[in-house]
Amino acid sequence: ASGLAGGAKAKGREVRADFDYPPGTMVIVNNERRLYFIKGKGRAIRYPVAVGTRRELWVGRTFVSNMRKNPPWTPVDGDGGTVRGGIPSNPLGKRALYLDWSLIRIHGTPSRGSIGRAASNGCIRMLNEDVIDLYERVHIGAPVIAINKRSDAERYAKQTITGKQPAYAKRASAR
């Protein structure tokens, strides 16, 4: 990946992938904290990611609806104003892939220590060098599938958009 201070290189690695999805599909495996970009013929590029906290973790099938370089960020609650895109402190990092019509994104982050953790409010965070690499491979309309574990892969094999669903059923309150 180019365009990063210090010449940081993408950490995405080509790996064998047993997912039965078409090339161009992104598969997020929540318990692995990994995103797989399916290349086809049993191969994928695997990236480390941060996923949502247990309360914000999601599963389902959605799609990329928009893509932005150096995206601006506005807090959901509107407090604090918009952070200009392209600056090091921008929480969305260098690139953002917007998912369906929601506020959820796959995006870069200046919080490198969050990668590999359940740390976000539902977004999928990537190292900036990785999201730049992924951005160059993805197109609008690309499928995005989030599963809790590999054995759930078949759950979203149908090409039907489910949207984002809670990853864990909410427990009924004690009576």
Solvent accessible surface area in square Angstrom, and as a share of the most:
residue,aa,sasa,rsa
1,A,57,0.44
2,S,92,0.60
3,G,74,0.71
4,L,26,0.13
5,A,103,0.80
6,G,89,0.85
7,G,52,0.50
8,A,33,0.26
9,K,160,0.68
10,A,31,0.24
11,K,109,0.46
12,G,23,0.22
13,R,147,0.54
14,E,83,0.37
15,V,18,0.10
16,R,175,0.64
17,A,5,0.04
18,D,104,0.54
19,F,18,0.07
20,D,121,0.63
21,Y,19,0.07
22,P,62,0.39
23,P,92,0.58
24,G,10,0.10
25,T,0,0.00
26,M,0,0.00
27,V,0,0.00
28,I,0,0.00
29,V,0,0.00
30,N,3,0.01
31,N,93,0.48
32,E,55,0.25
33,R,64,0.23
34,R,76,0.28
35,L,0,0.00
36,Y,2,0.01
37,F,18,0.07
38,I,5,0.03
39,K,86,0.36
40,G,14,0.14
41,K,206,0.87
42,G,32,0.30
43,R,91,0.33
44,A,0,0.00
45,I,11,0.05
46,R,61,0.22
47,Y,0,0.00
48,P,27,0.17
49,V,0,0.00
50,A,0,0.00
51,V,0,0.00
52,G,1,0.01
53,T,50,0.29
54,R,154,0.56
55,R,198,0.72
56,E,54,0.24
57,L,16,0.08
58,W,12,0.04
59,V,2,0.01
60,G,0,0.00
61,R,8,0.03
62,T,0,0.00
63,F,38,0.16
64,V,0,0.00
65,S,33,0.21
66,N,62,0.32
67,M,37,0.16
68,R,101,0.37
69,K,115,0.49
70,N,65,0.33
71,P,0,0.00
72,P,48,0.30
73,W,76,0.27
74,T,73,0.43
75,P,22,0.14
76,V,126,0.72
77,D,108,0.56
78,G,45,0.44
79,D,101,0.52
80,G,84,0.81
81,G,37,0.36
82,T,85,0.49
83,V,38,0.22
84,R,164,0.60
85,G,15,0.15
86,G,35,0.33
87,I,48,0.24
88,P,121,0.76
89,S,77,0.50
90,N,0,0.00
91,P,44,0.28
92,L,6,0.03
93,G,7,0.07
94,K,58,0.25
95,R,33,0.12
96,A,0,0.00
97,L,0,0.00
98,Y,30,0.11
99,L,0,0.00
100,D,16,0.08
101,W,216,0.76
102,S,37,0.24
103,L,104,0.52
104,I,28,0.14
105,R,43,0.16
106,I,0,0.00
107,H,10,0.04
108,G,0,0.00
109,T,4,0.02
110,P,59,0.37
111,S,54,0.35
112,R,117,0.43
113,G,63,0.61
114,S,8,0.05
115,I,28,0.14
116,G,36,0.35
117,R,138,0.50
118,A,40,0.31
119,A,27,0.21
120,S,3,0.02
121,N,123,0.63
122,G,1,0.01
123,C,20,0.12
124,I,3,0.01
125,R,53,0.19
126,M,0,0.00
127,L,8,0.04
128,N,23,0.12
129,E,3,0.02
130,D,0,0.00
131,V,0,0.00
132,I,13,0.07
133,D,28,0.14
134,L,0,0.00
135,Y,29,0.11
136,E,118,0.53
137,R,100,0.36
138,V,14,0.08
139,H,103,0.46
140,I,105,0.54
141,G,41,0.39
142,A,0,0.00
143,P,30,0.19
144,V,0,0.00
145,I,0,0.00
146,A,1,0.00
147,I,1,0.00
148,N,20,0.10
149,K,96,0.41
150,R,91,0.33
151,S,94,0.61
152,D,28,0.15
153,A,13,0.10
154,E,123,0.55
155,R,147,0.54
156,Y,10,0.04
157,A,43,0.33
158,K,161,0.68
159,Q,144,0.64
160,T,82,0.48
161,I,89,0.45
162,T,57,0.33
163,G,17,0.16
164,K,56,0.24
165,Q,61,0.27
166,P,88,0.55
167,A,13,0.10
168,Y,85,0.32
169,A,96,0.75
170,K,167,0.71
171,R,213,0.78
172,A,97,0.75
173,S,94,0.61
174,A,107,0.83
175,R,276,1.01
